[in-house]
Amino acid sequence: MAVDELQAIIQRCQILEESDFRGEDFNLFQVAGQKCLEDGYAAQLLEVIQNEKNKVIIKNMGWNLISPLVRCILAYKQEDDKQEHCLKILDQLVQLCNPKELFLGLLEQIEQTSGEQVCPTVMLLLQPLQTVLLKLQNKKAYSVGLSLAMIMNQLTPLPVPYTKQQIQEDKLGLCRCCNAVVDFAKPFVNEVVKNMEKSSEYNDMELKEELLKFCMKSLKYPLLTDILQDIRELMPLVFIHHKGRRSYWENQEFEDIERKNSADSLACLSYLMFVQHFGINCFPMVFSLFLSRRKHFILNNFNESCGFPYCLLRMEDNSLSHQYLEFRDFINVPQDLVKVMTLCPIEYLRKKSLNMLQLFIDKFDAEGKYTLFRCLLKTSNHAGVQGYIIQKIKDQIHLSLTKAHDNVWFTGHHLISLLDLVLFLPEGAETDLLQNSDRIMASLNLLRYLVIKDCESENQTGVWTILAKIEKNFLKPLHVGLNMSKAHYEAEIKNKRENRRVCSLTVSEEKMPAMTTEMQLQVLHSALFTFDLIESVLARVEELIEVKVKAVMAENIKVN
C-alpha cells in the first residue's frame, strides 16, 4: 500500500516540470516515503530513489525524508538488511539533493536530538554533513561554523568519561563522537592550511576564524589541538594571555569565548603543550607574534588606559539592576558603542566596541537586558546590529524556557511586545532584503526556534497568540519581497549575459564600482544565493507552523 502511494505521486511528478512542483506534491512525497520506511519497504524506496527518471524529483523533495530516515536507521540493528538499505538511501540523498536544503535538514536533525540519541545521531550525520558543506560555494565558512556550534551545543551537556574503565566502555559514545568530529573538521582545516601556504598574507579569514572559535569552545575536551597547531594558533594562545595585556583575539566573538572559558581552555592548552608536547615545534612563532604587535602600540596604550571593560569584567553577570538604565549616561553607553561599531574606520576599535557592548548587556538583570534590547532595536538602523540583538533575544528566551523558574521578561506579554519589533519588515514588501538580510535571517531563525520549542497548547512565549499578525506583517510581505527581488536580480543577470546596456546596477542601495561583466555576475549570483537561503528558511518555518497547527486541529477533533 505504502509503495503504491509512493509510485502514484512519483508518476504524477515525472510528467511535471521542476518549476511546477507544488507544496501538495512535497507533502504527499514526504508522507508516502515516510510510510514506506516505517512499514519496512526501504528496499523499494531505494529503487525509486536510484531510478534515473526520478532524479529531479529527489533533488527537490528528497531532503524531506531525512527525519524519518534517521529514526529508522537508529532503530534497526546493524546486521539488519533494512538498515543497510536506509544507509544507502541516505547516501543517495547526499549525492542528489539540493545542498542548501539538505544542509538545513541535516542540521535540524542534530539540533532536535537529545539524551542517549545525541552521539549516535551526530556520528550518523557527520559524513553526510561534511559532504554537503564541501559542495557549498557561498557562505561555506558561516555554514561550517554553524554546524560546529550546533554539534558542540549537543555534545557539551553529556557527561564526560573520566576513568579508564569509563573511557573503554564509552557508554554514550562521546569518545568516538569527539574523534569523529575531528575527522569531520579535517578537510576544512586542510583548506585553511593550503590557502595559508599559498600566501603569507592569508586574507580569507572567515573559515579560519570559525575553526578557531570552535577550538576555543572545545578545549575543555582536549582532543582538537591538531587543528590549532595546523592553523598556527597554538603558541599565541598560550603566551599572549597574561596579566596586563589585552586579549589576543581581534574578533569580538573570540574574546567573549575567551572571557568565559579562558581558565579551563588555557590550562588544558598548557598541559597539552608542556606535558604532552603537542605543538612544541611551533614554539618560535611567539617571537614573530610579539614583533608584529609592535606596530599596534597606539591601540595597546589606548586599551591599557581604558578602564571601562576592566570595570565590567570585575562585575558579576546579571548583577546590575535595570533601574540604572533610568540614568541618561547608562542608556547612552550602548548607543555610543553601536555608533563606533558601525561608523568607526578602524576595524579593531569596531570589534572592541562590540566586545564592550556584550559585556555591558551581560551585567544587567533580565529586565535590564529587555530594556536594552528594545532600545537598540528602536535606535539602530544597522541590519547587522539588529541581527546581533535578535540573536541575543533568542538566547534569553532559551534560558527562560529551560530554567526551572519562569523569566517573565522573555515570555508572555512582555516577549510579545518585543517580538512586534522583530517579526516585521520595516518597509513591508518594498524592504531592501539584501541590505536587511542579517536582520531577516536572525528573525526567521528566532521564529523557527519559537515554533519548534513552544507548543501551541502551552504557548509560553505567546508566539501562537500573534501568529496571524506575524503572517501579515512579516511572512507574507517577505514572500512578495523575495519574488520581486529575485525577479529584479535575475533580470539584471540576463541583461548582463546578453551584453545589454544597464543604466545602473545597484546592490543594497549602493552603485557597484566599475567591474568586468563576470565580476558583476558573481555579485548578482551572490545576492540570489542570499535570497535562496532566506526562502529556504522561510519555507521551513511555514512548514513547521503548518504541522503544529494541523496537529492541534487533529487533537481537537479527537477530543470533540
Secondary structure, DSSP 8 states (H G I E B T S, - for coil): -HHHHHHHHHHHHHTS-GGG--HHHHHHHHHHHHHHHHTT-HHHHHHHHH-GGGHHHHHHHGGGGHHHHHHHHHHS-TT-HHHHHHHHHHHHHHHHS-HHHHHHHHHHHHHH--GGGHHHHHHHHHHHHHHHHHH--SSHHHHHHHHHHHHHHHHTTS----SHHHHHH-TTSHHHHHHHHHHHHHHHHHHHHHHHHH-SS----HHHHHHHHHHHHHTTS---HHHHHHTT-HHHHHHH--TTS--S-SSHHHHHHHHHHHHHHHHHHHHHHHTS-TTGGGTTHHHHHHHHHGGGHHHHHHHHH--HHHHHHHS-TT-B-GGGGGSHHHHHHHHHHHHHHHH-S-HHHHHHHHHHHHHHHHTB-HHHHHHHHHHHHHH---HHHHHHHHHHHHHHHHHHHHSSS--GGGSHHHHHHHHHHHSS-TTGGGS-TTTTHHHHHHHHHHHHHHHHHS-TTT-SSSTTTTHHHHIIIIIHHHHHHHHHHHHHHHHHHHHHHTT---S--EETTEE--S--HHHHHHHHHHHHHHHHHHHHHHHHHHHHHHHHHHHHHHHHHHH-
